[in-house]
């Protein structure tokens, strides 16, 4: 599929589609095996950094120096950090292109443990904006390509579409992978059938993050959560109370990026799989989108899996991200 994006040439899809191996033929297998199959860790030198936020919290990240005029900023998903397998692969592909890389931990994640009282969530596009602003300040000559996954992908689209309470800095181009652009629908979907396994895993990781903040003396132990609760109940018990929302419905309504896709002006690739177990792809197809948004719907891939029988390392997602990164940041594109 080719789509004319505002102010730049059409984007072409990757030459190879994601054709699953026989042992990963379903969205569930793609999701599970894609997460647990081992992969190499990047062996590139990096320098830690911190970003001060306006409320006193800090973000922690790492800079992997490169040679080109491009800085790739990578954001992880819910319950992860900048050592997640998909982040490591993005580091490797970006460095193979010669680009600088910033990997950024959301509040309290990874090396950022102990640096944040406030939570991160699917509407944290202002934290991404603070990151883009800090990168402009520290590397003013580098063009920015944001690559965000899952929860961060929704926050990125919210940022790009002006869906935040206050304007925030933006990158020059963006790739959003498997974003939950309708949070309420995704919350319902992840509670059904086998998806309950993913829900319980997310709840476990989120409760661990709360307990770490309590142990570090950052917050009081007054959030009542349980290991078997559903995601919507967790959002009511913690995310909305700590994040300043009235309830889960208010949070979902204010932070779902699907309502803001039509206002995006930054060249953006929105990449989703039609067999994602808990993120319905039709919301991206049916929601109004600006000409700057290139929607890529891959029939297979699950949630952040994208295992392929046609590539030596079986990993189609880094191949696709690299493909779109070349087009978005090429001299013929519109990123200044």
C-alpha positions as CSV (number, residue, x, y, z in Angstrom):
1,X,0.0,0.0,0.0
2,X,1.3,3.5,-0.9
3,X,-0.1,6.6,0.8
4,X,0.6,10.2,0.0
5,X,1.8,11.9,3.2
6,X,1.6,15.6,3.6
7,X,4.5,17.5,2.2
8,X,6.6,14.5,1.2
9,X,6.8,11.7,-1.4
10,X,4.6,8.6,-1.0
11,X,6.0,5.9,1.3
12,X,6.4,2.4,-0.1
13,X,5.8,-0.6,2.1
14,X,8.7,-3.0,2.8
15,X,9.4,-5.4,-0.1
16,X,8.9,-8.4,2.1
17,X,5.7,-8.9,4.0
18,X,5.7,-10.7,7.4
19,X,5.1,-14.3,6.4
20,X,5.0,-16.3,9.6
21,X,6.8,-19.6,10.0
22,X,4.5,-22.6,10.6
23,X,5.3,-22.6,14.3
24,X,4.1,-19.0,14.8
25,X,1.1,-18.9,12.5
26,X,-1.4,-17.2,14.9
27,X,-1.4,-13.8,16.6
28,X,-1.0,-15.4,20.0
29,X,2.0,-17.5,18.9
30,X,3.5,-14.4,17.3
31,X,3.1,-12.4,20.5
32,X,4.4,-15.0,22.9
33,X,7.2,-16.4,20.9
34,X,8.2,-13.0,19.6
35,X,8.6,-11.9,23.2
36,X,10.5,-14.9,24.6
37,X,12.7,-16.0,21.7
38,X,16.2,-14.8,22.7
39,X,18.0,-12.1,20.7
40,X,21.5,-10.5,20.8
41,X,22.1,-7.5,23.1
42,X,23.6,-4.5,21.3
43,X,27.4,-4.1,21.9
44,X,27.5,-0.4,21.3
45,X,29.0,2.2,23.7
46,X,26.5,4.4,25.5
47,X,26.4,7.3,27.9
48,X,23.6,7.6,30.6
49,X,21.6,10.8,30.9
50,X,18.7,12.2,32.8
51,X,15.9,14.6,31.8
52,X,14.3,16.8,34.5
53,X,10.6,17.1,34.2
54,X,8.5,20.1,35.3
55,X,7.0,18.4,38.3
56,X,10.3,17.4,39.8
57,X,10.5,13.8,38.5
58,X,13.3,12.7,36.2
59,X,13.6,10.4,33.2
60,X,16.7,8.2,32.7
61,X,18.0,7.1,29.3
62,X,21.1,6.3,27.3
63,X,22.8,7.9,24.3
64,X,24.4,5.7,21.8
65,X,26.6,8.0,19.7
66,X,26.4,7.8,15.9
67,X,27.9,9.4,12.8
68,X,24.9,10.7,10.8
69,X,22.7,13.8,11.4
70,X,19.8,11.6,12.7
71,X,18.9,10.9,16.3
72,X,16.5,8.0,16.8
73,X,14.6,8.2,20.0
74,X,13.2,4.9,21.2
75,X,10.3,4.5,23.8
76,X,9.3,1.2,25.4
77,X,5.9,-0.3,26.2
78,X,3.9,-0.9,29.4
79,X,5.9,-2.7,32.1
80,X,9.1,-2.6,30.1
81,X,12.3,-0.5,30.0
82,X,15.0,0.4,27.6
83,X,16.4,-3.1,27.7
84,X,13.3,-4.7,26.2
85,X,14.1,-7.0,23.3
86,X,12.4,-4.7,20.8
87,X,14.3,-1.7,22.1
88,X,17.6,-3.6,21.8
89,X,16.9,-4.5,18.2
90,X,16.0,-0.9,17.4
91,X,19.3,0.2,18.8
92,X,21.1,-2.3,16.6
93,X,19.2,-1.3,13.4
94,X,19.6,2.4,14.0
95,X,23.3,2.0,14.7
96,X,23.7,-0.1,11.6
97,X,22.4,2.9,9.7
98,X,24.9,5.1,11.4
99,X,22.4,7.0,13.5
100,X,22.6,8.3,17.0
101,X,20.2,6.7,19.4
102,X,18.5,7.8,22.6
103,X,16.7,5.1,24.6
104,X,14.3,6.6,27.2
105,X,12.9,4.9,30.2
106,X,9.4,6.0,31.3
107,X,9.0,7.3,34.8
108,X,10.5,4.9,37.4
109,X,11.4,2.2,34.8
110,X,14.8,0.6,34.3
111,X,17.7,2.9,35.3
112,X,15.0,5.5,36.2
113,X,13.9,3.6,39.4
114,X,13.8,6.0,42.3
115,X,13.6,9.1,40.1
116,X,9.8,9.5,39.8
117,X,6.8,9.8,42.1
118,X,4.3,10.2,39.3
119,X,3.1,7.3,37.1
120,X,3.5,7.0,33.3
121,X,0.6,5.9,31.2
122,X,-0.8,5.8,27.7
123,X,-1.3,9.6,27.7
124,X,2.3,10.5,28.7
125,X,2.9,12.4,25.5
126,X,4.1,15.4,27.5
127,X,7.0,13.3,28.9
128,X,7.9,12.4,25.3
129,X,7.7,16.1,24.5
130,X,10.1,16.9,27.3
131,X,12.4,14.3,25.8
132,X,12.2,15.8,22.3
133,X,12.9,19.3,23.8
134,X,15.9,18.0,25.8
135,X,17.3,16.3,22.6
136,X,16.9,19.6,20.7
137,X,18.8,21.4,23.4
138,X,21.6,18.9,23.6
139,X,21.8,17.9,19.9
140,X,20.5,20.9,18.0
141,X,22.0,19.8,14.7
142,X,20.4,16.3,14.7
143,X,17.1,15.5,13.0
144,X,14.8,13.5,15.2
145,X,13.0,10.2,14.4
146,X,10.8,8.9,17.2
147,X,10.2,5.1,17.3
148,X,7.6,4.2,20.0
149,X,6.1,0.8,20.8
150,X,2.7,-0.1,22.2
151,X,1.7,2.2,25.1
152,X,4.4,4.7,24.1
153,X,3.1,4.6,20.5
154,X,-0.3,5.8,21.7
155,X,1.4,8.6,23.8
156,X,3.5,9.5,20.7
157,X,0.4,9.8,18.5
158,X,-1.3,11.9,21.2
159,X,1.7,14.2,21.3
160,X,1.8,14.5,17.5
161,X,-2.0,15.1,17.2
162,X,-2.1,17.9,19.8
163,X,-4.1,15.8,22.2
164,X,-2.3,17.0,25.3
165,X,-3.4,19.7,27.8
166,X,-0.4,21.9,26.8
167,X,1.6,22.1,23.5
168,X,4.7,19.9,23.6
169,X,7.8,19.5,21.5
170,X,7.6,17.1,18.6
171,X,10.1,15.1,16.5
172,X,10.8,15.5,12.8
173,X,9.3,12.1,11.9
174,X,7.8,9.2,13.8
175,X,7.0,5.5,13.7
176,X,4.3,4.2,16.0
177,X,4.2,0.4,16.4
178,X,1.1,-1.4,17.7
179,X,-0.5,1.6,19.5
180,X,-3.6,1.0,21.6
181,X,-5.3,4.0,20.1
182,X,-8.7,3.2,21.7
183,X,-7.9,2.5,25.3
184,X,-11.3,1.5,26.4
185,X,-11.7,-1.0,23.6
186,X,-8.3,-2.4,24.3
187,X,-9.1,-2.7,28.0
188,X,-12.2,-4.7,27.1
189,X,-10.3,-6.9,24.6
190,X,-7.5,-7.8,26.9
191,X,-9.9,-9.2,29.4
192,X,-11.4,-11.7,27.0
193,X,-10.4,-15.4,26.6
194,X,-6.7,-16.1,26.3
195,X,-5.9,-12.4,26.4
196,X,-6.4,-12.7,30.1
197,X,-2.9,-14.1,30.3
198,X,-1.5,-10.8,28.9
199,X,-3.7,-8.8,31.2
200,X,-2.4,-10.7,34.3
201,X,1.2,-10.2,33.1
202,X,0.7,-6.4,32.7
203,X,-1.0,-6.2,36.2
204,X,2.0,-8.1,37.7
205,X,4.5,-5.7,36.2
206,X,2.4,-2.6,37.1
207,X,1.9,-3.7,40.8
208,X,5.7,-4.4,41.0
209,X,6.3,-0.8,39.9
210,X,4.0,0.5,42.6
211,X,5.7,-1.6,45.2
212,X,9.1,-0.3,44.1
213,X,7.9,3.3,44.6
214,X,6.6,2.5,48.0
215,X,9.9,0.7,49.0
216,X,11.9,3.7,47.7
217,X,9.8,6.1,49.9
218,X,8.4,8.0,47.0
219,X,4.7,7.3,47.5
220,X,2.4,6.1,50.3
221,X,1.1,2.5,50.3
222,X,-2.5,3.5,49.8
223,X,-3.4,2.0,46.4
224,X,-5.5,-1.2,46.7
225,X,-4.6,-3.5,43.9
226,X,-4.7,-7.3,43.6
227,X,-2.8,-9.7,41.3
228,X,-6.0,-11.0,39.6
229,X,-7.8,-7.7,39.0
230,X,-8.6,-6.7,35.4
231,X,-6.8,-3.8,33.8
232,X,-9.8,-1.5,33.9
233,X,-10.0,-2.0,37.6
234,X,-6.3,-1.3,38.0
235,X,-6.6,1.9,36.1
236,X,-9.5,2.9,38.4
237,X,-7.5,2.0,41.5
238,X,-4.1,3.5,40.6
239,X,-3.6,5.1,37.2
240,X,-6.4,7.5,37.4
241,X,-5.9,8.4,41.0
242,X,-2.2,9.0,40.6
243,X,-2.5,10.5,37.2
244,X,-5.2,13.1,38.0
245,X,-8.1,11.6,36.1
246,X,-11.6,11.2,37.4
247,X,-11.9,7.5,36.6
248,X,-10.9,4.9,34.0
249,X,-13.5,6.2,31.5
250,X,-12.1,9.7,31.8
251,X,-8.6,8.5,31.3
252,X,-9.5,6.4,28.3
253,X,-11.5,9.2,26.7
254,X,-8.8,11.9,27.2
255,X,-5.8,9.7,26.2
256,X,-7.0,7.6,23.2
257,X,-5.0,8.8,20.2
258,X,-7.6,7.8,17.7
259,X,-9.4,11.1,18.2
260,X,-6.3,13.1,17.2
261,X,-4.9,11.3,14.1
262,X,-6.5,13.8,11.8
263,X,-4.5,16.6,13.3
264,X,-1.0,15.1,12.8
265,X,1.3,17.1,10.6
266,X,4.6,15.3,11.3
267,X,5.4,12.6,8.8
268,X,4.3,9.4,10.7
269,X,4.1,5.7,10.0
270,X,1.4,3.9,12.0
271,X,2.2,0.1,11.9
272,X,-0.2,-2.5,13.2
273,X,-0.9,-6.2,12.8
274,X,-4.4,-7.4,12.0
275,X,-3.9,-10.4,14.3
276,X,-2.9,-8.4,17.3
277,X,-4.7,-10.3,20.1
278,X,-5.7,-7.3,22.2
279,X,-5.4,-4.1,20.0
280,X,-8.2,-3.9,17.4
281,X,-6.7,-2.7,14.2
282,X,-10.0,-1.4,12.7
283,X,-9.9,1.6,14.9
284,X,-6.9,2.8,13.0
285,X,-8.5,2.1,9.7
286,X,-11.8,3.7,10.6
287,X,-10.6,6.8,12.4
288,X,-10.0,10.0,10.4
289,X,-6.3,10.4,9.6
290,X,-4.3,13.3,8.2
291,X,-2.4,13.0,5.0
292,X,0.8,12.9,7.1
293,X,-0.1,9.5,8.5
294,X,0.9,6.4,6.6
295,X,-1.1,3.5,7.9
296,X,0.6,0.1,7.4
297,X,-1.6,-2.9,8.3
298,X,0.3,-6.1,8.3
299,X,-2.0,-9.3,8.2
300,X,0.3,-11.2,10.6
301,X,2.6,-10.2,13.4
302,X,0.6,-10.3,16.7
303,X,1.5,-7.8,19.3
304,X,5.1,-6.8,18.8
305,X,6.0,-10.3,17.5
306,X,6.3,-10.1,13.7
307,X,8.3,-13.4,13.2
308,X,9.1,-14.1,9.6
309,X,10.2,-17.2,7.7
310,X,11.9,-15.1,5.0
311,X,14.5,-13.3,7.1
312,X,17.7,-14.9,8.6
313,X,17.0,-13.8,12.1
314,X,13.2,-14.3,11.8
315,X,12.6,-10.7,12.9
316,X,10.5,-8.7,10.5
317,X,9.8,-5.7,12.7
318,X,13.4,-4.3,12.8
319,X,13.5,-4.8,9.0
320,X,10.2,-2.8,8.6
321,X,11.3,-0.1,11.0
322,X,14.6,0.3,9.2
323,X,12.8,0.4,5.8
324,X,10.5,3.2,6.9
325,X,13.3,5.0,8.8
326,X,15.3,5.2,5.5
327,X,12.4,6.8,3.7
328,X,11.4,9.2,6.5
329,X,14.9,10.5,7.0
330,X,16.1,10.5,3.4
331,X,17.2,13.8,1.8
332,X,14.1,13.6,-0.4
333,X,11.8,13.5,2.6
334,X,10.4,16.5,4.4
335,X,12.1,16.1,7.8
336,X,14.3,19.2,8.0
